[in-house]
């Protein structure tokens, strides 16, 4: 077949190093950039097949998010802007690991299994981040698509969430928005400007926000978007990529893990600051208080702020819609208690990983999900959006209801529902703080995080640990859960769980309690139980104090 002839020829320009195997995970493929050329070509092939199968445009994003600059990676985006399905993650792994001489066989296997008509047209959108390796690697994706006769639109430098947005716009025939970077800026900024009209007396200080762009694509796109915001948000951008290295001593992941401000950001006491990660799909906020203490507002705090705001608006608008917050076992116990006991918001717990959260959030009228690392968004069901729009158009609604539902409508437009989006999430947070007249300190004071500690224990085989109840209970090895339960009882407001790593022979331990010392001691004691009952390797875990 002539079409495979071109694949055969072009794949020789993107040869696979013998013996190299990679796994497509939640974050796609990620490794050192010099091992990825063949992967990119093959993901171009796979995206073309996925497009023919779904009769839709598919996205391919070249990025390694919060990884160091020398790494790179690739993610596939499905028609509604969501992550590619698990079955196709499997195909990605098979195709990536096929040796050079069996590539065509692996390709034909997918075509047969999925019963793909090769005469179907194919359309693939490609985007890349600012890493030095991204230009040549995205070219390899384009080569892959063209060798199977697919059409491409190369968006060049975009954030990951922007490409998800473009794919969704294209496949909804513009109902979600216009599939251009300018269309994205216009949709978000118009919604933001309408929302800030509900907070007319803001001072310049209240409009000021320090943004750490992680020396990545988010900084570049924030600069482009600034004129659209017409100084309703006065962004002071640092780590803008002009001098520093991507994700080096900056970015959301650094701030979350190190619990300190990034380098290159000059914060005054009490100033509101936020950090994006390398591809701008995560965000965390922070400030320092008058005693110089650092305060982090992570994904749990963001989910709490947004969900309580939406719940108030639903009440004011008189809309009977169910709102839920989806969390993982890592969510701080204080946030869960505050949401359930004080705000009476439904909380649902699911396994770790964005796709599990996204899936669970789709079960509600309004589903809010954020991982603690700051990756998350809000999903509105079709029925919920329809009710909101009908009420906006209804002539008979009173002023209070009209105002509330108009704010809801603009909030829906401001949120990128396809995926976590640092720029969109930032604008939502800024609008909520403005409308509610809250400072970052007021937001932080909604609840106080319980002190916690995360540790890891190296084991000979992580598969000995099996969990249930959204990873909160260990089923095997025998006796481990009983040991954890009795250790937890020794401390106040305590809980602890263990789960196997998805990538290495390590068991992750989480513990929280009423004081940092108790959380540290509990984490250590649970680590010892894991080491003794689950085949620990090397020295016994040492106490933290």
VENLINGI-V39246 format. One record per run of one state. SS is the DSSP state (a for helix, b for strand, c for the rest). FROM is the first residue (numbers start at 1). LEN is the number of residues. If there is no record, write none. Layout:
# VENLINGI-V39246
{{SS FROM LEN} {SS FROM LEN}}
This chain:
# VENLINGI-V39246
{{c 1 1} {a 2 13} {c 15 10} {b 25 1} {c 26 2} {b 28 5} {a 33 3} {c 36 1} {a 37 18} {c 55 2} {b 57 6} {c 63 8} {b 71 7} {c 78 5} {b 83 1} {c 84 2} {a 86 12} {c 98 2} {a 100 14} {c 114 9} {b 123 6} {c 129 5} {a 134 14} {c 148 3} {b 151 7} {c 158 2} {a 160 12} {c 172 9} {a 181 16} {c 197 7} {a 204 4} {b 208 5} {c 213 4} {a 217 13} {c 230 4} {b 234 5} {c 239 13} {a 252 7} {c 259 14} {b 273 4} {c 277 6} {b 283 6} {c 289 5} {b 294 4} {c 298 1} {a 299 19} {c 318 5} {b 323 5} {c 328 5} {a 333 10} {c 343 3} {b 346 4} {c 350 4} {a 354 8} {c 362 4} {b 366 5} {c 371 5} {b 376 5} {c 381 1} {a 382 12} {c 394 5} {a 399 16} {c 415 7} {a 422 15} {c 437 3} {a 440 5} {c 445 6} {b 451 9} {c 460 2} {a 462 3} {c 465 1} {b 466 3} {c 469 4} {b 473 4} {c 477 3} {a 480 9} {c 489 6} {b 495 6} {c 501 5} {b 506 8} {c 514 2} {a 516 18} {c 534 2} {b 536 1} {c 537 9}}
